[in-house]
């Protein structure tokens, strides 16, 4: 039983990078700028610490309007949030 759970957990970890690669397959000419994402987040009351490329997606490190530290993936074409990770 423990082996099965451990294998399932490892398999889910291995699938996560593949998920991001499939979702953020945007040609460079269709991607919006990181500055556009920063402006969008700041308009929503976020304080942006850093935005970097993460396997084709934009990964933003920020503090949201409620004061919570956030780490999120965004689609570079639409700037829609794909994944949420809060501290």
C-alpha positions as CSV (number, residue, x, y, z in Angstrom):
1,X,0.0,0.0,0.0
2,X,2.8,2.5,0.9
3,X,4.7,1.6,-2.2
4,X,1.6,2.2,-4.4
5,X,1.1,5.7,-2.8
6,X,4.8,6.5,-3.1
7,X,4.7,5.6,-6.8
8,X,1.6,7.6,-7.5
9,X,3.1,10.6,-5.8
10,X,6.4,10.3,-7.8
11,X,4.4,9.9,-11.0
12,X,2.4,13.1,-10.3
13,X,5.6,15.0,-9.7
14,X,7.0,13.9,-13.0
15,X,3.8,14.9,-14.8
16,X,3.9,18.5,-13.5
17,X,6.6,19.8,-15.8
18,X,4.9,18.2,-18.8
19,X,1.7,20.0,-17.9
20,X,3.4,23.4,-18.0
21,X,5.2,22.6,-21.3
22,X,1.9,21.7,-23.0
23,X,0.0,24.6,-21.6
24,X,2.6,27.3,-22.5
25,X,3.4,26.4,-26.0
26,X,3.0,30.0,-27.4
27,X,5.0,31.3,-30.4
28,X,7.3,34.2,-29.4
29,X,5.5,36.6,-31.8
30,X,2.1,36.0,-30.0
31,X,3.5,36.4,-26.4
32,X,2.8,39.6,-24.6
33,X,5.6,41.2,-22.7
34,X,6.5,40.6,-19.0
35,X,5.9,44.4,-18.5
36,X,2.3,43.9,-19.6
37,X,1.9,41.1,-17.1
38,X,3.5,43.3,-14.4
39,X,1.2,46.2,-15.2
40,X,-1.9,43.9,-15.1
41,X,-0.9,42.6,-11.7
42,X,-0.1,46.0,-10.3
43,X,-3.5,47.3,-11.5
44,X,-5.0,44.5,-9.4
45,X,-3.1,45.7,-6.3
46,X,-0.2,43.3,-6.4
47,X,3.4,44.1,-5.7
48,X,5.5,42.2,-8.2
49,X,8.9,41.0,-7.1
50,X,10.0,39.1,-10.2
51,X,8.7,37.7,-13.4
52,X,10.7,35.0,-15.2
53,X,10.3,32.5,-18.0
54,X,9.5,29.0,-16.8
55,X,9.2,26.4,-19.5
56,X,7.4,28.7,-21.9
57,X,5.1,30.2,-19.2
58,X,5.7,33.4,-17.2
59,X,6.2,32.7,-13.5
60,X,5.4,35.7,-11.3
61,X,6.6,36.1,-7.7
62,X,4.5,38.7,-6.0
63,X,2.5,39.8,-3.0
64,X,-1.2,40.1,-3.7
65,X,-3.6,42.8,-2.5
66,X,-4.4,40.8,0.6
67,X,-0.6,40.7,1.6
68,X,-0.1,37.1,0.7
69,X,3.1,36.0,-1.1
70,X,2.2,34.4,-4.4
71,X,4.0,32.3,-7.0
72,X,1.9,31.9,-10.2
73,X,2.2,30.6,-13.7
74,X,0.7,32.8,-16.5
75,X,0.0,32.1,-20.2
76,X,2.3,34.5,-22.1
77,X,-0.3,35.1,-24.9
78,X,-3.4,35.7,-22.7
79,X,-1.8,36.6,-19.4
80,X,-4.3,34.4,-17.7
81,X,-3.3,32.7,-14.5
82,X,-2.7,28.9,-14.9
83,X,-1.4,27.9,-11.5
84,X,-1.6,29.3,-8.0
85,X,0.8,28.7,-5.2
86,X,0.5,30.9,-2.1
87,X,2.7,30.9,1.0
